[in-house]
Amino acid sequence: MIIDWLLERMTEFEDRSAMVCANETVSYGDLLEGYGVWAERLRDYGLLTGEVVALEGDYSPAMAGAVLACMANGNIVVPLTAEVSHKREEFLGIAEAHVSVTVRGGEWTAERLYHGEPANCLLKKLTASGNPGLILFTSGSTGAPKAILHDLARFLERYKKPRETLRTLTFLLFDHIGGFNTLFHTLSNGGTIIPPSSRRPDDICSLMEKHRVELLPTSPSFLNLLLISEAYARYDLSSLRMITYGTEVMPDWTLRHLREALPQVELRQTYGLSELGILRTKTRESGSPWMTVGGEGIETRIEDGLLHIRSRWAMLGYLNAPDPIDKDGWMNTQDEVVTDGDFIRILGRRSEIINVGGRKVYPMEVENVLLFMPELADVVVKGEMNPLLGQAVTAFVKPACPLSARELKERIRLYCRGRLEDYQIPVKVYLHDQDMYNERFKKIRK
């Protein structure tokens, strides 16, 4: 069985705390017992090997047991959280889900959705292999969501090597590559995960204080929100040893103020793609935007300023889009980078670059300046079509104080002079009173 090694590893940790959920501490022995219960449930329900199972819910002991049981049964798992409920029917259709299992606390329900063989050729191939699978959906922050299919037999290989683990708050969602990575890294190394019931800054900080959290994996957008709220100052975060951040480019403003607010915490940049998995990184120094990317089974190269990666852990392909991985196994990440020796710095996606009369403007370059303005709480910079220049720089801003669009635009132009080139200064400014990040706390740039 594909997960025998993982079950044996968890048995070694039988008396350790595996999860703290709703103030209840659950041991690895409890999780293994729950796995046994779920394996029996799935047999009684008549779930067949190779069928696609949507697991709807979030981190919980019951969900962990359900995931393990599905993997042991050779099923293809589709994790879905409440945050994507508005896309549920679309996702279930793309995944050709046979069964939906909803887990809420200790309760569960199952619904048969589909009978028969899958139509998608990738699903057919994986089903024929007998290996369990994983379907994840991209966030769609810059376009339509894509369905990513992984062979879990290959996916789990990276967790066999023992590594250090910390008491970890599972901020990244259960249906996110980072969240799935957190779950299996923790289970395979005997660590403890603390799932939050809310992702508001005060609630996150309260949970970290109460359960002595050591590691917070999150996104730059949440860290920006954390700093603006000043929630970090209202709680005892002395147990926190490390914050890892990824999913989007980190603004200089956020990084600088985070170092000042939490000087005892190591800040480590991560890098991963749902298509390739989470890669091992080494930050030049705590709080530096420069890093190396690689690790066992990973190769990188830079062509035309774009990062290309070949990964042993790569997906089988998209279910609803052309395969971006070439015949030699290389994927163009579309991330623009600059280099300094062995270190790289991510500038942003090439598709997000604004072309102003033939000159490149990186949105993050402009955002890095604007975020230092006390009048702004958040900002997203985008390109807008312009008949003379091709594109013009446009700023969508969330004000930190009441100002008209006209007055704010004038302040932005004055502030940017001497800090940006003329062609980089926003020519249009739109006031935006809503949050500018999606359910995964990633900036919406579409």
C-alpha positions as CSV (number, residue, x, y, z in Angstrom):
1,M,0.0,0.0,0.0
2,I,1.4,3.4,-1.0
3,I,1.0,4.9,2.5
4,D,2.3,2.0,4.5
5,W,5.5,3.9,5.3
6,L,3.6,6.9,6.5
7,L,1.3,4.9,8.7
8,E,4.4,3.1,10.2
9,R,6.0,6.5,10.8
10,M,2.8,7.8,12.6
11,T,2.8,4.7,14.7
12,E,6.3,5.6,16.0
13,F,4.8,9.0,17.1
14,E,1.7,7.4,18.6
15,D,1.8,9.3,21.9
16,R,2.7,12.7,20.4
17,S,0.3,15.5,19.9
18,A,-0.7,15.6,16.2
19,M,-3.4,18.3,16.1
20,V,-5.0,20.8,18.4
21,C,-8.4,21.5,17.0
22,A,-11.2,23.4,18.9
23,N,-9.1,23.3,22.0
24,E,-8.9,19.5,21.9
25,T,-5.5,17.8,21.5
26,V,-5.5,14.7,19.3
27,S,-2.6,12.3,19.3
28,Y,-1.1,10.4,16.4
29,G,-2.7,7.3,18.0
30,D,-6.1,9.0,17.8
31,L,-5.5,9.9,14.1
32,L,-4.6,6.3,13.3
33,E,-7.7,5.1,15.0
34,G,-9.7,7.6,13.0
35,Y,-8.1,6.4,9.8
36,G,-9.3,2.9,10.6
37,V,-12.8,4.1,11.1
38,W,-12.8,6.0,7.8
39,A,-11.4,3.0,5.9
40,E,-14.3,0.9,7.2
41,R,-16.8,3.7,6.3
42,L,-15.5,3.9,2.7
43,R,-15.7,0.1,2.3
44,D,-19.3,0.1,3.6
45,Y,-20.2,3.0,1.3
46,G,-19.0,1.0,-1.7
47,L,-16.3,3.5,-2.8
48,L,-14.3,1.9,-5.5
49,T,-10.5,2.1,-6.1
50,G,-9.7,4.9,-8.7
51,E,-12.9,6.8,-8.0
52,V,-12.6,10.6,-7.6
53,V,-13.6,11.8,-4.2
54,A,-14.3,15.4,-3.3
55,L,-13.4,16.0,0.4
56,E,-15.3,19.1,1.5
57,G,-14.2,20.8,4.8
58,D,-11.0,22.0,6.4
59,Y,-8.3,20.7,8.7
60,S,-9.6,18.4,11.4
61,P,-8.8,15.0,12.9
62,A,-11.7,13.5,10.9
63,M,-10.5,15.1,7.7
64,A,-7.0,13.8,8.2
65,G,-8.5,10.3,8.7
66,A,-10.6,10.6,5.5
67,V,-7.6,11.8,3.4
68,L,-5.5,8.8,4.6
69,A,-8.3,6.3,4.0
70,C,-8.9,7.6,0.5
71,M,-5.2,7.4,-0.3
72,A,-5.0,3.9,1.0
73,N,-8.1,3.0,-1.1
74,G,-6.4,4.3,-4.3
75,N,-8.8,7.2,-4.7
76,I,-8.2,10.6,-6.4
77,V,-8.8,13.2,-3.8
78,V,-10.2,16.7,-4.5
79,P,-9.9,18.9,-1.3
80,L,-12.5,21.7,-1.3
81,T,-13.0,24.4,1.4
82,A,-15.9,26.7,2.2
83,E,-13.9,29.6,0.6
84,V,-14.5,28.1,-2.9
85,S,-18.1,27.1,-2.3
86,H,-19.2,29.5,-5.1
87,K,-17.2,27.4,-7.5
88,R,-18.2,24.0,-6.1
89,E,-20.3,22.8,-9.0
90,E,-17.7,23.9,-11.6
91,F,-14.9,22.2,-9.7
92,L,-16.8,18.9,-9.2
93,G,-17.6,18.9,-12.9
94,I,-14.0,19.4,-14.1
95,A,-12.7,16.8,-11.6
96,E,-15.4,14.3,-12.7
97,A,-16.0,13.6,-9.0
98,H,-17.8,10.3,-8.3
99,V,-18.5,11.0,-4.7
100,S,-18.6,14.1,-2.4
101,V,-17.8,13.6,1.3
102,T,-18.5,16.5,3.6
103,V,-16.7,16.6,6.9
104,R,-17.9,19.1,9.6
105,G,-16.4,18.5,13.0
106,G,-17.2,14.9,13.9
107,E,-20.1,14.7,11.4
108,W,-19.9,13.5,7.8
109,T,-22.2,13.0,4.9
110,A,-21.6,11.4,1.5
111,E,-23.3,12.0,-1.9
112,R,-22.9,9.9,-5.0
113,L,-22.5,12.2,-8.0
114,Y,-21.3,10.1,-10.9
115,H,-21.0,6.5,-12.0
116,G,-18.7,5.2,-14.7
117,E,-15.3,5.6,-16.1
118,P,-13.7,9.1,-16.4
119,A,-13.7,10.8,-19.7
120,N,-10.4,12.7,-19.2
121,C,-7.4,10.8,-20.5
122,L,-5.1,11.8,-17.6
123,L,-7.7,10.6,-15.1
124,K,-8.0,7.3,-17.1
125,K,-4.2,6.8,-17.0
126,L,-3.9,7.5,-13.3
127,T,-6.9,5.2,-12.5
128,A,-5.4,2.4,-14.5
129,S,-2.1,2.7,-12.5
130,G,-3.9,2.0,-9.3
131,N,-2.1,4.9,-7.6
132,P,-4.0,7.5,-5.5
133,G,-4.2,11.0,-6.9
134,L,-4.7,14.6,-5.9
135,I,-6.6,17.4,-7.8
136,L,-5.9,21.0,-6.8
137,F,-7.3,24.1,-8.4
138,T,-5.2,27.2,-9.0
139,S,-6.5,30.4,-7.4
140,G,-7.5,32.1,-10.7
141,S,-6.1,35.4,-9.4
142,T,-4.8,36.1,-13.0
143,G,-7.2,34.0,-15.0
144,A,-9.6,31.0,-15.0
145,P,-8.8,28.3,-12.4
146,K,-6.9,25.3,-13.7
147,A,-7.3,21.7,-12.4
148,I,-4.0,20.2,-11.5
149,L,-3.6,16.4,-11.3
150,H,-0.9,14.8,-9.2
151,D,0.1,11.2,-8.7
152,L,0.2,10.9,-4.9
153,A,2.6,7.9,-5.0
154,R,5.1,10.3,-6.6
155,F,3.9,13.3,-4.6
156,L,4.5,11.6,-1.2
157,E,8.1,10.5,-2.0
158,R,9.5,13.8,-0.9
159,Y,8.2,13.3,2.7
160,K,10.1,10.1,3.3
161,K,13.3,11.8,4.4
162,P,12.9,12.9,8.1
163,R,13.1,16.7,8.7
164,E,12.6,19.1,11.5
165,T,9.1,20.2,12.2
166,L,7.6,22.9,14.5
167,R,4.3,23.6,16.1
168,T,2.6,25.0,13.0
169,L,-0.5,27.1,12.5
170,T,-2.1,25.9,9.3
171,F,-2.9,29.3,7.8
172,L,-2.7,28.1,4.2
173,L,-6.0,26.4,3.2
174,F,-6.5,22.7,3.0
175,D,-7.1,22.9,-0.7
176,H,-3.9,24.8,-1.4
177,I,-0.6,23.2,-2.4
178,G,1.1,24.9,0.7
179,G,-1.7,23.7,3.0
180,F,-1.4,20.1,1.7
181,N,2.4,20.3,2.1
182,T,2.1,21.5,5.7
183,L,-0.2,18.6,6.5
184,F,2.0,15.8,5.2
185,H,5.3,17.4,6.2
186,T,3.9,17.5,9.8
187,L,2.4,14.0,9.8
188,S,5.6,12.4,8.4
189,N,7.8,14.1,11.0
190,G,5.7,13.8,14.2
191,G,4.9,17.5,14.5
192,T,1.8,19.3,15.7
193,I,-0.6,21.4,13.6
194,I,-3.0,24.0,15.0
195,P,-5.8,24.8,12.5
196,P,-7.5,28.2,12.8
197,S,-11.3,28.7,12.7
198,S,-10.8,32.2,11.5
199,R,-8.0,34.0,9.6
200,R,-8.6,37.5,11.1
201,P,-5.3,38.9,12.4
202,D,-6.5,39.1,16.0
203,D,-7.8,35.5,15.9
204,I,-4.6,34.2,14.4
205,C,-2.4,36.0,17.0
206,S,-4.7,34.8,19.8
207,L,-4.3,31.2,18.7
208,M,-0.5,31.6,18.4
209,E,-0.4,32.9,21.9
210,K,-2.7,30.2,23.4
211,H,-1.0,27.2,21.8
212,R,2.6,28.5,21.7
213,V,2.8,28.3,17.9
214,E,6.4,28.2,16.5
215,L,5.8,28.5,12.7
216,L,3.4,30.6,10.7
217,P,3.3,29.8,7.0
218,T,1.3,32.6,5.3
219,S,1.1,35.1,2.5
220,P,2.5,38.7,2.1
221,S,-1.1,40.0,1.8
222,F,-1.9,38.6,5.2
223,L,1.3,39.9,6.7
224,N,0.5,43.4,5.4
225,L,-3.0,43.1,7.0
226,L,-1.3,41.9,10.3
227,L,0.9,45.0,10.3
228,I,-1.9,47.5,9.6
229,S,-4.1,45.9,12.3
230,E,-1.2,45.9,14.8
231,A,-2.6,42.7,16.2
232,Y,0.9,41.3,16.7
233,A,1.4,43.9,19.5
234,R,-1.7,42.8,21.5
235,Y,-0.6,39.2,22.1
236,D,2.4,37.3,23.4
237,L,4.1,35.9,20.3
238,S,7.3,35.0,22.1
239,S,7.0,31.3,21.0
240,L,7.0,32.3,17.3
241,R,10.3,31.3,15.8
242,M,9.7,31.5,12.0
243,I,7.3,33.1,9.5
244,T,7.5,31.6,6.0
245,Y,5.9,33.5,3.2
246,G,5.2,32.8,-0.5
247,T,2.4,32.6,-3.1
248,E,3.1,36.2,-4.3
249,V,5.9,38.8,-4.3
250,M,6.7,40.3,-0.9
251,P,6.5,44.2,-0.8
252,D,9.5,46.0,0.6
253,W,7.2,47.9,3.0
254,T,5.8,44.8,4.5
255,L,9.2,43.1,4.8
256,R,10.8,46.1,6.5
257,H,8.0,46.7,9.0
258,L,7.7,43.0,9.8
259,R,11.4,42.9,10.7
260,E,10.9,45.9,13.0
261,A,7.7,44.5,14.5
262,L,9.0,40.9,15.2
263,P,12.8,41.2,15.4
264,Q,13.1,37.8,17.1
265,V,11.3,35.9,14.3
266,E,13.2,34.4,11.3
267,L,11.6,35.5,8.0
268,R,12.0,32.9,5.3
269,Q,10.8,33.2,1.7
270,T,9.4,30.1,0.2
271,Y,8.7,29.2,-3.4
272,G,6.3,26.7,-4.9
273,L,3.8,26.1,-7.6
274,S,0.7,23.9,-7.5
275,E,2.1,22.3,-10.7
276,L,5.5,21.4,-9.2
277,G,5.0,21.3,-5.5
278,I,6.8,23.3,-2.7
279,L,10.5,23.7,-3.5
280,R,13.3,23.9,-1.0
281,T,14.6,27.5,-0.7
282,K,17.5,29.2,1.2
283,T,17.1,32.9,2.0
284,R,20.3,34.9,1.8
285,E,19.5,36.2,5.3
286,S,16.4,36.6,7.4
287,G,14.1,39.1,5.8
288,S,15.9,39.1,2.5
289,P,14.0,39.0,-0.8
290,W,17.0,37.0,-2.3
291,M,16.9,33.2,-2.2
292,T,18.1,30.1,-3.9
293,V,15.6,27.6,-5.2
294,G,16.3,23.9,-5.6
295,G,16.6,20.8,-3.5
296,E,16.6,17.1,-4.3
297,G,14.8,16.3,-7.5
298,I,14.8,19.9,-8.6
299,E,16.7,21.7,-11.5
300,T,16.4,25.4,-12.4
301,R,17.6,27.6,-15.2
302,I,16.9,31.1,-16.4
303,E,16.1,31.9,-20.0
304,D,15.2,35.4,-21.2
305,G,14.9,36.5,-17.6
306,L,12.3,33.8,-16.8
307,L,12.7,31.1,-14.2
308,H,12.3,27.5,-15.6
309,I,12.1,24.5,-13.3
310,R,12.3,20.7,-13.8
311,S,10.8,18.8,-10.9
312,R,10.7,15.1,-10.1
313,W,7.5,15.9,-8.3
314,A,5.7,17.6,-11.2
315,M,2.0,17.2,-11.9
316,L,0.7,14.8,-14.5
317,G,-1.0,17.7,-16.2
318,Y,-4.0,20.0,-16.3
319,L,-7.4,18.5,-16.7
320,N,-8.8,21.6,-18.4
321,A,-5.9,23.3,-20.1
322,P,-2.8,22.6,-22.3
323,D,0.2,21.1,-20.5
324,P,2.8,23.8,-19.7
325,I,5.6,21.3,-19.1
326,D,7.7,20.5,-22.2
327,K,8.8,17.1,-23.5
328,D,12.0,17.4,-21.5
329,G,10.2,18.1,-18.2
330,W,10.9,21.8,-18.0
331,M,8.2,24.3,-17.0
332,N,8.4,28.0,-17.7
333,T,7.1,29.5,-14.5
334,Q,6.5,32.9,-16.2
335,D,8.2,34.5,-13.2
336,E,10.6,37.3,-14.1
337,V,13.8,37.1,-12.0
338,V,17.0,38.9,-11.5
339,T,20.2,37.2,-10.3
340,D,23.0,37.9,-7.9
341,G,25.4,35.0,-8.0
342,D,23.4,31.9,-7.0
343,F,20.6,33.9,-5.6
344,I,17.5,35.1,-7.4
345,R,14.8,37.7,-6.7
346,I,11.3,37.3,-8.1
347,L,10.0,40.5,-9.8
348,G,6.5,39.2,-10.8
349,R,4.7,37.4,-13.5
350,R,5.6,38.4,-17.1
351,S,1.9,38.6,-17.9
352,E,1.6,41.4,-15.2
353,I,4.3,43.6,-16.7
354,I,3.0,46.9,-17.9
355,N,4.3,48.0,-21.3
356,V,4.4,51.8,-21.4
357,G,5.6,52.9,-24.9
358,G,8.0,49.9,-25.0
359,R,9.3,50.4,-21.5
360,K,8.7,47.8,-18.8
361,V,7.0,48.6,-15.6
362,Y,6.8,45.9,-12.9
363,P,3.7,46.4,-10.7
364,M,5.7,45.5,-7.6
365,E,8.2,48.3,-8.2
366,V,5.4,50.9,-8.1
367,E,3.6,49.2,-5.2
368,N,6.8,49.2,-3.2
369,V,6.8,53.0,-3.4
370,L,3.1,53.6,-2.9
371,L,2.8,51.3,0.2
372,F,5.1,53.7,2.1
373,M,2.5,56.5,1.7
374,P,0.7,56.9,5.1
375,E,-2.5,57.7,3.1
376,L,-2.7,54.2,1.7
377,A,-3.7,51.0,3.4
378,D,-3.2,48.8,0.4
379,V,-2.6,49.1,-3.4
380,V,-2.7,47.0,-6.5
381,V,-1.0,48.3,-9.7
382,K,-2.1,47.1,-13.1
383,G,-1.8,48.1,-16.7
384,E,-4.7,49.7,-18.6
385,M,-5.0,50.0,-22.4
386,N,-3.8,53.4,-23.7
387,P,-4.2,54.4,-27.4
388,L,-0.9,56.4,-27.4
389,L,1.4,54.3,-25.2
390,G,-0.1,50.8,-25.5
391,Q,-0.6,50.7,-21.7
392,A,-0.7,53.1,-18.8
393,V,0.0,52.5,-15.2
394,T,-3.1,52.4,-13.1
395,A,-3.4,52.2,-9.3
396,F,-6.3,50.7,-7.4
397,V,-5.9,52.0,-3.8
398,K,-7.5,51.4,-0.5
399,P,-7.2,54.7,1.4
400,A,-6.1,54.8,5.1
401,C,-7.9,58.1,5.5
402,P,-10.8,59.9,3.9
403,L,-9.6,61.6,0.7
404,S,-11.2,62.2,-2.7
405,A,-9.8,60.4,-5.8
406,R,-8.6,63.8,-7.2
407,E,-6.8,64.7,-4.0
408,L,-5.3,61.2,-3.6
409,K,-4.1,61.2,-7.2
410,E,-2.3,64.5,-6.7
411,R,-0.6,63.2,-3.5
412,I,0.5,60.1,-5.3
413,R,2.0,62.0,-8.1
414,L,3.9,64.3,-5.7
415,Y,5.1,61.4,-3.6
416,C,6.3,59.4,-6.6
417,R,8.4,62.2,-8.1
418,G,12.0,61.5,-7.5
419,R,11.1,58.0,-6.4
420,L,9.9,56.6,-9.7
421,E,10.5,57.4,-13.4
422,D,7.8,59.5,-15.0
423,Y,6.5,56.6,-17.0
424,Q,6.1,54.5,-13.8
425,I,3.9,57.0,-12.0
426,P,0.2,56.0,-12.1
427,V,-1.8,58.1,-14.5
428,K,-5.1,56.8,-13.2
429,V,-6.1,56.2,-9.5
430,Y,-9.2,54.3,-8.5
431,L,-10.5,54.3,-4.9
432,H,-11.3,50.8,-3.7
433,D,-12.9,50.2,-0.3
434,Q,-12.9,46.4,-0.5
435,D,-10.2,43.9,0.3
436,M,-7.9,43.4,-2.7
437,Y,-7.0,39.8,-2.0
438,N,-8.9,36.5,-2.6
439,E,-9.9,33.7,-0.2
440,R,-6.2,32.5,-0.2
441,F,-5.0,35.9,0.9
442,K,-3.3,36.5,-2.4
443,K,-3.6,39.8,-4.3
444,I,-6.2,39.8,-7.1
445,R,-4.5,41.1,-10.2
446,K,-7.0,40.0,-12.9
